[in-house]
Amino acid sequence: MIQVRKSNERGHADHGWLDSHHTFSFADYYDPQNMGFRALRVINEDRVEPAQGFGTHGHRNMEILSYVLEGGLAHRDSTGGGGVIKPGDVQRMSAGTGVMHSEFNASRSEPVHFLQIWIVPERRGIAPGYEQKHFPPEQRQGQLRLIASPDAADGSVKIHQDARVYSTLLGKGQTVSHALATSRHAWVQVARGQVRVGDVVLSAGDGAAISDERSVTLTGDEPSEVLLFDLA
């Protein structure tokens, strides 16, 4: 079963310096039918104007992934973690018992475009932590590259939840498949381009919840960048 969440159905907030689309309920956008999917709680597609950003603020009990599509995102937090996140980088911040952080566009001339992803942790009160790793295009082109997992498998960042996150870059006609174990679910998020999941066409900004399927097959209709979440 595939349930599609179209890009134009998402919540939208335009703050001038920040243009944000919310796949699930977030901040002032509330939709009781879209509160998340399994442990996946937030997918925000954000565009931040040059030299603008999110001032210091706090989070608790959430696994937060930042995935940059264009530009650079400067991060600082109270664990001592920090740096500039660029395309191909994945940043994981475990908020746990509490963390303060800020995120700003690292450029004074170009916007930054990124996905902010929140995953509910397996338990509350874990120690805060920070991790950042780079996954070059050649590791993702035409294949699913594991970028986040509970056991840091294959050099992925470690998240505190039974979830695995994959990234892929697909050319036109390229296909990748991912087997789903019994009682597992998947979420597909198209960051760029257009892909097909079976007979379903997904374009940039679209997402899809997949349940009661043995596998997920993605085929590029054009050059595309896609995230796949394997969820309990």
C-alpha positions in Angstrom: 0.0 0.0 0.0 1.4 3.4 -1.0 -0.1 6.6 0.3 1.2 9.8 -1.4 1.8 13.1 0.2 2.1 15.6 -2.6 4.4 18.6 -2.4 1.5 21.1 -2.8 -0.4 19.5 0.1 2.4 20.3 2.6 2.2 23.1 5.1 3.9 26.3 4.1 5.5 29.2 6.0 7.2 32.2 4.4 9.0 34.3 6.9 10.9 36.3 4.3 14.3 35.1 5.4 13.0 31.5 5.6 10.7 29.7 3.2 9.7 26.4 4.7 7.5 23.5 3.6 6.3 21.0 6.2 5.5 17.4 5.2 4.1 16.8 8.7 2.5 19.1 11.3 5.1 21.6 12.6 5.1 24.9 14.5 1.9 26.8 13.5 1.0 24.3 10.8 -1.3 21.6 12.3 -2.9 18.8 10.4 -4.1 15.9 12.6 -4.0 13.6 9.6 -0.3 14.2 9.1 1.5 14.1 12.4 4.3 11.9 11.2 4.8 8.4 10.0 6.0 5.7 12.4 9.1 7.2 14.2 9.5 9.8 11.5 8.1 13.1 13.0 9.3 16.0 10.8 10.5 16.6 7.2 10.9 20.3 6.6 12.2 21.6 3.3 13.9 24.9 4.1 15.4 27.7 2.1 17.3 30.3 4.0 18.3 33.6 2.6 22.0 34.7 2.7 23.5 35.5 6.1 20.2 34.6 7.8 19.3 31.7 10.0 17.9 30.3 13.2 19.3 31.9 16.4 20.2 29.9 19.5 17.2 27.7 20.6 16.7 24.4 22.4 15.5 20.9 21.7 14.9 17.8 23.8 14.3 14.1 23.1 14.6 14.1 19.3 17.1 12.8 16.7 17.6 15.6 14.2 19.2 15.1 10.8 20.2 17.9 8.5 20.7 17.1 4.8 21.9 20.0 2.6 20.9 20.1 -1.1 22.5 23.4 -2.1 24.7 25.9 -0.3 26.2 25.6 3.2 24.6 25.5 6.6 26.7 26.7 9.6 25.9 24.8 12.8 26.9 25.4 16.4 25.5 23.6 19.5 26.1 23.3 23.2 27.7 19.8 22.9 30.7 21.5 21.2 29.5 20.2 17.8 29.7 22.5 14.8 30.8 23.2 11.3 29.5 24.0 7.8 27.2 21.3 6.3 27.4 21.1 2.5 25.8 18.9 -0.2 26.7 15.3 0.5 27.0 15.9 4.3 24.7 14.4 6.9 24.6 15.9 10.3 23.0 14.2 13.3 22.2 16.0 16.5 20.8 14.0 19.4 18.9 16.5 21.5 18.3 14.0 24.4 18.2 15.6 27.8 18.5 19.0 26.1 20.7 20.9 23.7 21.0 24.5 22.5 22.0 25.2 18.9 22.0 27.7 16.1 21.9 27.3 12.3 22.8 30.0 9.8 23.3 30.2 6.1 27.1 30.2 5.8 27.0 32.4 2.7 26.4 36.1 2.4 25.5 35.9 -1.3 23.8 32.5 -1.9 20.7 30.9 -0.3 20.9 27.5 1.4 18.4 24.7 0.6 18.2 21.8 3.0 16.0 19.1 4.6 15.6 19.1 8.4 14.4 15.7 9.6 13.3 14.7 13.1 13.1 11.1 14.3 11.6 10.2 17.7 14.2 8.4 19.7 13.7 4.9 21.1 13.8 6.4 24.7 13.8 9.7 26.4 16.7 11.2 28.3 19.7 10.0 26.2 22.9 12.0 26.3 23.1 14.8 23.8 25.5 14.2 20.9 26.7 15.5 17.5 28.0 13.8 14.4 28.7 14.8 10.8 29.8 12.7 7.9 30.2 13.1 4.1 28.8 10.7 1.5 30.1 11.6 -1.9 28.0 11.3 -5.1 29.8 8.2 -6.3 28.6 6.3 -3.3 25.0 7.2 -4.0 24.8 7.3 -7.8 22.5 4.4 -8.9 22.6 2.8 -5.4 21.1 3.2 -2.0 23.7 4.5 0.4 23.0 4.0 4.1 23.5 7.4 5.8 21.9 6.9 9.2 21.3 3.8 11.3 21.0 2.6 15.0 24.3 0.7 14.7 26.4 3.1 12.6 26.6 0.4 9.9 28.7 1.0 6.8 30.0 4.3 8.2 26.6 5.9 8.6 25.8 8.3 11.4 24.3 6.7 14.5 20.7 7.5 15.5 18.9 6.2 18.6 15.9 4.5 16.9 15.2 1.4 14.9 15.3 3.3 11.6 17.6 3.3 8.6 17.9 6.2 6.2 19.3 5.8 2.7 20.2 8.4 0.0 20.3 7.8 -3.7 21.1 9.7 -6.9 19.3 8.3 -9.9 19.7 9.1 -13.6 17.0 8.7 -16.1 16.0 5.1 -16.3 18.2 4.0 -13.3 16.5 1.7 -10.8 17.2 0.8 -7.2 15.3 -1.7 -5.0 15.1 -2.1 -1.2 13.7 -5.2 0.5 11.4 -4.6 3.4 11.4 -7.2 6.2 8.2 -8.4 7.7 6.3 -5.6 9.6 8.7 -2.9 8.3 7.5 0.3 6.6 9.1 2.8 4.3 8.9 6.5 3.6 10.2 7.9 0.3 11.0 11.6 0.1 11.9 13.1 -3.3 14.4 15.9 -2.8 15.0 16.7 -6.5 13.8 15.4 -9.8 11.1 12.8 -10.5 10.9 9.1 -9.8 8.4 6.2 -10.0 7.5 3.8 -7.2 5.8 1.1 -9.1 3.1 3.0 -11.1 3.2 6.0 -8.8 5.0 9.1 -10.0 6.7 11.3 -7.3 8.1 14.7 -8.0 10.3 17.0 -6.0 8.8 17.6 -2.6 6.5 14.6 -2.8 6.6 11.9 -0.2 5.0 8.5 0.1 4.2 6.1 3.0 4.7 2.5 2.1 3.3 -0.4 4.2 2.5 -4.1 3.6 5.0 -4.3 0.7 7.9 -6.7 0.4 10.1 -4.2 -1.3 10.4 -0.6 -2.6 11.7 0.0 -6.2 12.6 3.5 -7.3 13.1 4.4 -11.0 14.3 7.8 -12.1 12.3 9.6 -14.7 14.9 12.3 -14.8 18.0 13.0 -12.7 16.8 12.7 -9.1 17.9 12.7 -5.4 15.8 10.7 -3.0 15.8 9.7 0.6 14.3 6.3 1.7 13.5 5.6 5.4 13.2 2.0 6.6 11.0 2.1 9.7 9.7 -0.3 12.4 
